[in-house]
Amino acid sequence: MSKVTGKIYLFLMCLVGFLVDFAIMVGVVCLPFLILEHLPGGNTSISGNVFAVQMATYTIACLVVAGVVRRSKNVLIWPRIGLVFFIFSYPFFPFVKNVFAYYIFSAVSFIGMAFCWPAFYAWVGTSNNDRDRQFSLALFNISWSMGFTISPLVAGPMYDFDYRLPYIILLGTSLVSLFVLFILPPRWNREEEFDNQTKPINIDTDKVDELNGMYLYPFWIGVFLANFLVVVLRATYPEHLKNMVENGLLRFLYESSPSPMLLSNPATKFSLPSAMLSLGTVGLFISMARTTFWKYRISVLFISQVLSSIAILLISVTRSLVLISLCFAIIGANHGLTFFASTFYSTQNPEFSHRRASINEGLVGFGGVVGSYALGNLVNSYGVSISYKIIIGVVVLVMVAEYITFNFMKKREKVSYQHEHVRN
């Protein structure tokens, strides 16, 4: 494969990532409003349960397909199948009025997504060279996160114009993605694509993997929390924002009376913080693609999570759309940091990259399950103000777990190092 051809294939895979996540986010942004306004008896609890079904099936399916993807000669067979599942389920939400149909469509569509994403990362992250792998993963991460960022700005206004229109659009983008996947080759050897490639050197892969594990496992816990926070906002905040719009409580900043622009079309208003959530993720992806400050530093994880706690606290009390959007961006940045780093560490060892990429995606889904189900029911019973403050306690517990895990892995790495010197 020539250098130019390889870059074209990488571009096409990035296009797939952009289109698939554009389609997902168009549906995700509109789904809570669809449940609240067009599903008989719809409320935040049902919205949380629907998201929980999506994340649960995604988590389980990711772990199940991990070994299968690894053994496949053509890893792209799985996302092709997955997109077919998605195409025949997610676009049909606005055309049914039964909550059980929502659960079925959620399960089928996110089983399809579980077939896609571990395979995408197995295809992209094949380089043994840190710099090459960092570049290709960064480009792919930026591409799909741009789909996440742009789609809310489109989805909200489209929904307010006609609630079915966003789902017709996501059907079209999904079909284009499926077409592009049939153009791509089964595998892509990143080692051939750049002039700055490095030849393999003799290293102790067990030692490298132990050092990598010191950061992999805490960041896996971190990626669980990051998606927990993101899905909580997407599944439970729309109703709170909708109530503020309908009751004339929403402000741009802290003006005494609301602007007429803020008194209608809540889906369009939610599109701004939702886009900022994704923009925060994109910003961190771009930053991490060009820097090394975050590599093998546990402190960046803790700092990011403390800032996210402050953002959640502010979201629970503020009525300012600008401040809400900025806080969403901070939580999105935390998601970008933890996801980029955990993906980098997950693909560090080629021998385990497929399985670890699937576990990483599974933890993304598991965070969504816990967040959407638990907080969906809490918010439905106690409202955002009380429920979101409970999240701060969850963040503290997770940070303690990360600290304990990091120190355990650090001590194990030191013991292994000492044993190595005794043998030598």
C-alpha positions as CSV (number, residue, x, y, z in Angstrom):
1,M,0.0,0.0,0.0
2,S,1.5,3.4,-1.0
3,K,1.8,6.3,1.4
4,V,-0.8,8.3,-0.5
5,T,-3.3,5.4,-0.7
6,G,-2.9,4.8,3.1
7,K,-3.7,8.5,3.8
8,I,-6.8,8.3,1.7
9,Y,-8.0,5.2,3.5
10,L,-7.3,6.9,6.9
11,F,-9.3,9.9,5.6
12,L,-12.2,7.7,4.6
13,M,-12.2,5.9,8.0
14,C,-12.3,9.4,9.7
15,L,-15.2,10.3,7.4
16,V,-17.0,7.2,8.6
17,G,-16.3,8.1,12.3
18,F,-17.7,11.6,11.6
19,L,-20.8,10.4,9.9
20,V,-21.7,7.6,12.3
21,D,-21.3,9.9,15.4
22,F,-23.2,12.7,13.6
23,A,-26.0,10.3,13.1
24,I,-25.9,9.0,16.7
25,M,-25.8,12.5,18.2
26,V,-28.7,13.8,16.0
27,G,-30.8,11.0,17.5
28,V,-29.5,11.3,21.0
29,V,-30.1,15.1,21.3
30,C,-33.7,14.8,20.1
31,L,-34.6,11.6,21.9
32,P,-35.3,13.0,25.4
33,F,-37.6,15.7,23.8
34,L,-39.2,13.0,21.6
35,I,-40.0,11.0,24.8
36,L,-41.3,13.9,26.8
37,E,-43.4,15.4,24.0
38,H,-44.5,12.5,21.7
39,L,-44.4,9.3,23.8
40,P,-47.6,8.8,25.8
41,G,-46.6,9.0,29.5
42,G,-43.1,10.0,28.7
43,N,-40.9,11.5,31.5
44,T,-37.3,11.8,32.6
45,S,-37.3,8.4,34.2
46,I,-38.3,6.7,30.9
47,S,-35.7,8.8,29.1
48,G,-33.1,7.6,31.6
49,N,-34.2,4.0,31.2
50,V,-34.1,4.2,27.4
51,F,-30.5,5.5,27.6
52,A,-29.7,2.8,30.1
53,V,-30.9,0.1,27.7
54,Q,-28.7,1.6,25.0
55,M,-25.6,1.8,27.2
56,A,-26.2,-1.7,28.7
57,T,-26.6,-3.5,25.4
58,Y,-23.5,-1.5,24.1
59,T,-21.4,-2.6,27.1
60,I,-22.4,-6.2,27.0
61,A,-22.0,-6.5,23.2
62,C,-18.6,-4.8,23.3
63,L,-17.3,-7.4,25.7
64,V,-18.8,-10.2,23.8
65,V,-17.4,-9.2,20.4
66,A,-13.9,-8.4,21.8
67,G,-12.4,-11.8,21.1
68,V,-14.4,-12.2,17.8
69,V,-13.1,-9.0,16.4
70,R,-9.5,-9.9,17.3
71,R,-9.7,-13.2,15.4
72,S,-11.3,-11.7,12.3
73,K,-9.3,-11.4,9.1
74,N,-11.5,-8.6,8.0
75,V,-12.4,-6.5,11.1
76,L,-14.7,-4.2,9.0
77,I,-17.2,-7.0,8.5
78,W,-18.5,-6.2,12.0
79,P,-19.2,-2.4,11.5
80,R,-20.9,-3.2,8.3
81,I,-23.3,-5.6,10.1
82,G,-23.6,-3.1,12.9
83,L,-24.6,-0.3,10.7
84,V,-27.3,-2.5,9.2
85,F,-28.7,-3.1,12.7
86,F,-28.6,0.7,13.4
87,I,-30.3,1.6,10.1
88,F,-33.2,-0.7,10.8
89,S,-33.8,0.5,14.3
90,Y,-32.8,4.0,15.4
91,P,-34.5,6.0,12.6
92,F,-37.9,4.5,13.6
93,F,-38.2,6.1,17.0
94,P,-40.5,9.0,16.0
95,F,-42.8,6.6,14.2
96,V,-43.8,4.5,17.2
97,K,-45.8,5.4,20.3
98,N,-45.0,2.4,22.6
99,V,-42.3,2.5,25.2
100,F,-41.3,-1.2,24.7
101,A,-40.6,-0.4,21.0
102,Y,-38.2,2.3,22.3
103,Y,-36.4,-0.3,24.4
104,I,-36.2,-2.8,21.5
105,F,-34.9,-0.2,19.0
106,S,-32.4,1.0,21.7
107,A,-31.1,-2.5,22.2
108,V,-30.8,-3.4,18.5
109,S,-29.2,-0.1,17.5
110,F,-26.6,-0.1,20.2
111,I,-25.7,-3.7,19.6
112,G,-25.0,-2.5,16.2
113,M,-22.8,0.3,17.5
114,A,-20.9,-2.2,19.7
115,F,-20.0,-4.1,16.4
116,C,-18.7,-0.8,15.0
117,W,-16.4,1.0,17.5
118,P,-14.0,-1.7,18.7
119,A,-13.5,-2.7,15.1
120,F,-12.9,1.0,14.1
121,Y,-10.2,1.3,16.8
122,A,-8.7,-2.1,15.9
123,W,-8.4,-0.8,12.3
124,V,-7.0,2.6,13.2
125,G,-4.7,1.9,16.1
126,T,-2.4,-0.7,14.6
127,S,1.0,1.0,14.9
128,N,3.6,-0.1,17.4
129,N,5.2,3.4,17.2
130,D,3.8,5.8,19.9
131,R,3.9,8.9,17.7
132,D,2.3,7.2,14.7
133,R,-0.4,5.7,16.8
134,Q,-1.0,9.0,18.6
135,F,-1.4,10.7,15.3
136,S,-3.9,8.2,13.7
137,L,-5.9,7.9,16.9
138,A,-6.0,11.7,17.3
139,L,-7.2,12.2,13.7
140,F,-9.9,9.6,14.1
141,N,-11.0,10.9,17.6
142,I,-11.2,14.5,16.3
143,S,-13.2,13.3,13.3
144,W,-15.9,11.5,15.2
145,S,-16.0,14.2,17.9
146,M,-16.6,16.8,15.2
147,G,-19.6,14.8,14.2
148,F,-20.7,15.0,17.9
149,T,-20.1,18.8,18.0
150,I,-21.8,19.8,14.8
151,S,-24.9,17.6,14.9
152,P,-26.6,19.1,18.0
153,L,-26.6,22.5,16.3
154,V,-28.4,20.9,13.4
155,A,-30.6,18.5,15.4
156,G,-32.3,21.0,17.7
157,P,-33.6,23.4,15.1
158,M,-34.6,20.4,12.8
159,Y,-36.6,18.9,15.7
160,D,-38.4,22.1,16.5
161,F,-39.3,22.4,12.8
162,D,-40.5,18.7,12.5
163,Y,-39.7,16.1,15.1
164,R,-39.3,13.4,12.4
165,L,-36.8,15.3,10.3
166,P,-33.6,14.6,12.4
167,Y,-34.2,10.8,12.2
168,I,-34.6,11.0,8.4
169,I,-31.3,12.8,8.3
170,L,-29.5,10.2,10.5
171,L,-30.8,7.5,8.2
172,G,-29.2,9.2,5.2
173,T,-25.8,9.7,6.9
174,S,-25.8,6.1,8.1
175,L,-26.4,4.8,4.6
176,V,-23.4,6.9,3.3
177,S,-21.2,5.5,6.2
178,L,-22.1,2.0,5.2
179,F,-21.2,2.7,1.6
180,V,-17.8,4.1,2.5
181,L,-17.0,1.0,4.7
182,F,-17.3,-1.2,1.7
183,I,-14.5,0.8,0.0
184,L,-12.0,0.3,2.8
185,P,-9.5,-2.6,2.9
186,P,-9.8,-5.3,5.6
187,R,-6.8,-4.0,7.5
188,W,-4.4,-1.1,7.5
189,N,-0.7,-1.4,8.5
190,R,0.2,2.0,9.9
191,E,3.9,1.2,9.9
192,E,4.0,1.6,6.1
193,E,2.4,5.0,5.9
194,F,4.9,7.6,7.1
195,D,8.5,8.4,6.3
196,N,9.3,8.8,10.0
197,Q,8.5,5.2,10.7
198,T,10.8,3.5,13.2
199,K,12.1,-0.1,13.0
200,P,11.1,-2.4,15.9
201,I,13.6,-2.5,18.7
202,N,14.2,-5.2,21.2
203,I,12.3,-4.3,24.3
204,D,10.9,-6.1,27.3
205,T,7.2,-6.0,26.3
206,D,6.1,-7.4,29.7
207,K,7.9,-4.5,31.5
208,V,6.4,-2.0,29.1
209,D,3.0,-3.4,29.6
210,E,3.3,-3.3,33.4
211,L,4.3,0.4,33.2
212,N,1.4,1.0,30.8
213,G,-0.9,-0.8,33.3
214,M,-0.2,1.8,36.0
215,Y,-2.1,4.3,33.9
216,L,-4.4,2.1,31.9
217,Y,-6.5,0.8,34.8
218,P,-7.0,4.2,36.5
219,F,-7.9,5.8,33.2
220,W,-10.3,3.0,32.6
221,I,-12.1,3.9,35.8
222,G,-11.9,7.6,34.6
223,V,-13.5,6.8,31.3
224,F,-16.3,5.1,33.2
225,L,-16.9,8.3,35.2
226,A,-16.5,10.6,32.2
227,N,-19.2,8.9,30.2
228,F,-21.4,8.7,33.4
229,L,-21.3,12.5,33.5
230,V,-21.8,13.0,29.8
231,V,-24.8,10.6,29.6
232,V,-26.4,12.1,32.7
233,L,-26.4,15.5,31.1
234,R,-27.8,14.2,27.8
235,A,-30.5,12.0,29.3
236,T,-31.7,14.1,32.3
237,Y,-30.9,17.8,31.7
238,P,-33.3,18.4,28.7
239,E,-36.4,18.3,30.8
240,H,-34.9,20.7,33.3
241,L,-34.0,23.1,30.5
242,K,-37.4,22.6,28.9
243,N,-39.1,23.6,32.2
244,M,-36.9,26.7,32.5
245,V,-37.8,27.8,28.9
246,E,-41.5,27.2,29.4
247,N,-41.5,29.1,32.8
248,G,-39.5,32.0,31.6
249,L,-36.6,31.3,33.9
250,L,-33.7,30.8,31.4
251,R,-31.3,33.7,30.9
252,F,-28.3,34.4,28.7
253,L,-26.4,35.6,31.8
254,Y,-28.1,37.2,34.8
255,E,-30.4,39.8,33.2
256,S,-33.6,40.6,35.1
257,S,-36.1,39.5,32.5
258,P,-35.8,36.8,29.8
259,S,-35.1,37.5,26.2
260,P,-38.0,36.6,23.9
261,M,-35.5,34.3,22.2
262,L,-35.4,32.1,25.3
263,L,-39.1,31.6,25.7
264,S,-39.6,28.9,23.1
265,N,-38.1,26.0,21.2
266,P,-36.3,24.2,24.1
267,A,-34.7,21.6,21.8
268,T,-32.9,24.4,20.0
269,K,-31.8,25.9,23.3
270,F,-30.4,22.6,24.4
271,S,-28.4,22.3,21.2
272,L,-26.0,25.0,22.4
273,P,-24.8,23.3,25.6
274,S,-24.9,19.9,23.9
275,A,-22.6,21.2,21.1
276,M,-20.3,22.7,23.8
277,L,-20.1,19.4,25.5
278,S,-18.7,17.9,22.3
279,L,-16.6,20.9,21.5
280,G,-14.8,20.4,24.9
281,T,-14.0,16.9,23.8
282,V,-12.7,18.0,20.4
283,G,-10.5,20.7,22.0
284,L,-8.8,18.1,24.3
285,F,-8.4,15.7,21.4
286,I,-6.7,18.4,19.3
287,S,-4.5,19.4,22.3
288,M,-3.5,15.8,23.1
289,A,-2.7,15.0,19.5
290,R,0.0,17.8,19.5
291,T,1.4,17.4,23.0
292,T,2.8,14.9,25.5
293,F,2.1,16.6,28.8
294,W,-0.7,14.1,29.6
295,K,1.3,10.9,29.0
296,Y,2.0,8.8,32.1
297,R,0.7,11.5,34.4
298,I,-2.0,10.6,36.8
299,S,-2.4,14.2,38.1
300,V,-4.1,15.4,34.9
301,L,-6.9,12.9,35.5
302,F,-7.5,14.1,39.0
303,I,-7.4,17.8,38.1
304,S,-9.9,17.2,35.2
305,Q,-12.3,15.4,37.5
306,V,-12.1,18.1,40.2
307,L,-13.0,20.7,37.5
308,S,-15.9,18.5,36.4
309,S,-17.3,18.3,39.9
310,I,-17.3,22.1,40.1
311,A,-19.0,22.3,36.7
312,I,-21.8,19.8,37.8
313,L,-22.4,21.9,41.0
314,L,-22.8,25.1,38.9
315,I,-25.1,23.3,36.4
316,S,-27.3,22.3,39.3
317,V,-28.0,25.9,40.4
318,T,-27.5,28.2,37.5
319,R,-30.1,29.5,35.0
320,S,-27.6,31.2,32.7
321,L,-27.4,29.5,29.3
322,V,-23.9,30.8,28.8
323,L,-22.6,29.4,32.1
324,I,-24.5,26.1,31.5
325,S,-22.8,25.8,28.1
326,L,-19.3,26.6,29.6
327,C,-19.8,23.9,32.3
328,F,-20.9,21.4,29.6
329,A,-17.7,22.2,27.8
330,I,-15.6,21.4,30.9
331,I,-17.3,18.1,31.3
332,G,-16.8,17.4,27.6
333,A,-13.1,18.2,28.0
334,N,-12.9,15.7,30.9
335,H,-14.4,13.1,28.6
336,G,-11.9,14.0,25.8
337,L,-9.0,13.7,28.2
338,T,-9.9,10.4,29.7
339,F,-11.1,8.8,26.5
340,F,-8.1,9.8,24.5
341,A,-5.7,8.6,27.2
342,S,-7.5,5.3,27.9
343,T,-7.6,4.5,24.2
344,F,-3.9,5.3,23.8
345,Y,-3.0,3.0,26.8
346,S,-5.5,0.3,25.6
347,T,-3.7,0.1,22.2
348,Q,-0.2,0.3,23.6
349,N,0.4,-3.5,23.4
350,P,-0.6,-4.9,20.0
351,E,-1.0,-8.3,21.5
352,F,-3.9,-7.1,23.6
353,S,-5.1,-4.1,21.7
354,H,-8.3,-5.6,20.3
355,R,-9.5,-6.9,23.7
356,R,-8.5,-3.8,25.6
357,A,-10.2,-1.5,23.0
358,S,-13.4,-3.5,23.5
359,I,-13.1,-3.3,27.3
360,N,-12.5,0.4,26.9
361,E,-15.7,0.8,24.9
362,G,-17.5,-1.4,27.3
363,L,-16.6,0.9,30.2
364,V,-17.8,3.8,28.2
365,G,-21.2,2.1,27.9
366,F,-21.2,1.0,31.5
367,G,-20.7,4.5,32.7
368,G,-23.7,5.5,30.5
369,V,-25.8,2.6,32.0
370,V,-25.2,3.7,35.6
371,G,-25.6,7.4,34.9
372,S,-28.7,7.3,32.8
373,Y,-30.6,4.7,34.9
374,A,-29.7,5.9,38.4
375,L,-29.8,9.7,37.7
376,G,-32.9,9.3,35.4
377,N,-34.9,8.0,38.3
378,L,-33.3,10.4,40.8
379,V,-34.0,13.5,38.7
380,N,-37.5,12.3,38.0
381,S,-38.1,12.1,41.8
382,Y,-36.0,14.9,43.2
383,G,-35.1,17.2,40.4
384,V,-31.8,18.3,39.0
385,S,-30.7,20.6,41.9
386,I,-30.6,17.8,44.5
387,S,-29.7,14.9,42.2
388,Y,-26.7,16.6,40.5
389,K,-25.2,17.4,43.9
390,I,-25.1,13.7,44.7
391,I,-22.9,13.2,41.6
392,I,-20.1,15.1,43.4
393,G,-20.0,12.3,46.0
394,V,-19.8,9.8,43.2
395,V,-16.8,11.7,41.7
396,V,-15.0,11.6,45.0
397,L,-15.5,7.8,45.4
398,V,-14.2,7.2,41.8
399,M,-11.1,9.4,42.4
400,V,-10.3,7.3,45.6
401,A,-10.7,4.1,43.5
402,E,-8.3,5.5,40.9
403,Y,-5.8,6.5,43.5
404,I,-5.8,3.1,45.1
405,T,-5.6,1.3,41.7
406,F,-2.7,3.5,40.6
407,N,-0.7,2.9,43.8
408,F,-1.4,-0.8,43.7
409,M,-0.1,-1.0,40.1
410,K,2.9,1.1,40.9
411,K,3.9,-1.1,43.8
412,R,3.5,-4.2,41.6
413,E,5.7,-2.6,38.9
414,K,8.4,-1.9,41.5
415,V,8.2,-5.4,42.8
416,S,8.6,-6.8,39.3
417,Y,11.5,-4.5,38.7
418,Q,13.2,-5.7,41.9
419,H,12.7,-9.4,40.9
420,E,14.2,-8.7,37.5
421,H,17.4,-7.3,39.1
422,V,17.6,-10.3,41.5
423,R,17.5,-12.7,38.5
424,N,20.2,-10.7,36.7
